[in-house]
Amino acid sequence: MMTTDEEQMEAWLAPETRVLRTEQGEHLELTQTMAFWEQYDDIRQAGATEAFLVAAGKDGMDEFGLPFELAIQNYVGHVWNECIR
């Protein structure tokens, strides 16, 4: 039998795919964990636009040589830890 903590961890690790829009109107399909999407949604509710977060992910690709999925994850995690948490 799983504990509540284990159940919550399993829920946070579940993947979800969303379609994001860039400033140029392009659509990007992104699959991340529910933990990522909770942080992403918190940042959006605080005022960041979807296009801004996508651009920050693309900047991280250039700066750190990361794939987009990791670059946006890195940015969202840092912003959430510094500004939301």
C-alpha positions as CSV (number, residue, x, y, z in Angstrom):
1,M,0.0,0.0,0.0
2,M,1.4,3.4,-1.0
3,T,1.5,6.3,1.5
4,T,0.1,9.7,0.8
5,D,3.7,11.0,0.1
6,E,4.3,8.2,-2.4
7,E,1.0,8.9,-4.1
8,Q,1.8,12.6,-4.3
9,M,5.3,11.9,-5.7
10,E,3.8,9.5,-8.3
11,A,1.3,12.2,-9.3
12,W,4.0,14.9,-9.7
13,L,6.1,12.6,-11.9
14,A,3.2,11.8,-14.2
15,P,3.8,13.3,-17.7
16,E,1.5,15.8,-19.4
17,T,1.8,17.2,-22.9
18,R,0.7,20.8,-23.7
19,V,1.0,22.9,-26.8
20,L,2.8,26.2,-26.2
21,R,2.8,29.2,-28.5
22,T,5.9,31.3,-29.3
23,E,5.9,35.1,-29.9
24,Q,5.9,34.4,-33.6
25,G,2.7,32.2,-33.2
26,E,4.5,28.9,-33.7
27,H,3.2,25.9,-31.7
28,L,5.5,23.7,-29.7
29,E,4.4,20.5,-28.2
30,L,6.1,20.0,-24.8
31,T,5.8,17.0,-22.5
32,Q,6.9,17.5,-18.9
33,T,6.0,16.2,-15.4
34,M,3.1,17.5,-13.5
35,A,5.6,19.1,-11.0
36,F,7.0,21.2,-13.8
37,W,3.5,22.2,-15.0
38,E,2.5,23.2,-11.5
39,Q,5.6,25.5,-11.3
40,Y,5.0,26.8,-14.8
41,D,1.3,27.6,-14.0
42,D,2.4,29.4,-10.8
43,I,4.8,31.6,-12.8
44,R,2.1,32.3,-15.4
45,Q,-0.4,33.3,-12.7
46,A,2.3,35.7,-11.3
47,G,2.3,37.4,-14.7
48,A,4.7,35.8,-17.1
49,T,3.4,35.1,-20.6
50,E,3.6,31.8,-22.3
51,A,5.6,33.4,-25.1
52,F,8.1,34.9,-22.6
53,L,8.7,31.5,-21.0
54,V,9.1,29.8,-24.4
55,A,11.7,32.5,-25.3
56,A,13.5,32.0,-22.1
57,G,13.7,28.3,-22.8
58,K,15.1,29.0,-26.3
59,D,17.6,31.4,-24.8
60,G,18.8,28.6,-22.5
61,M,19.3,26.4,-25.5
62,D,21.7,29.0,-27.0
63,E,23.4,29.8,-23.7
64,F,23.9,26.3,-22.3
65,G,23.6,24.1,-25.3
66,L,20.6,22.3,-23.8
67,P,17.6,20.8,-25.6
68,F,14.5,23.0,-25.3
69,E,12.9,20.6,-22.9
70,L,15.7,20.9,-20.4
71,A,16.3,24.6,-21.0
72,I,12.7,25.6,-20.2
73,Q,12.7,23.2,-17.2
74,N,15.9,24.8,-15.9
75,Y,14.5,28.3,-16.3
76,V,11.1,27.5,-14.8
77,G,12.7,25.8,-11.8
78,H,15.1,28.7,-11.1
79,V,12.4,31.3,-11.4
80,W,9.9,29.3,-9.3
81,N,12.6,28.8,-6.5
82,E,13.7,32.4,-6.5
83,C,10.3,34.2,-7.0
84,I,7.4,32.0,-6.2
85,R,8.4,29.6,-3.5
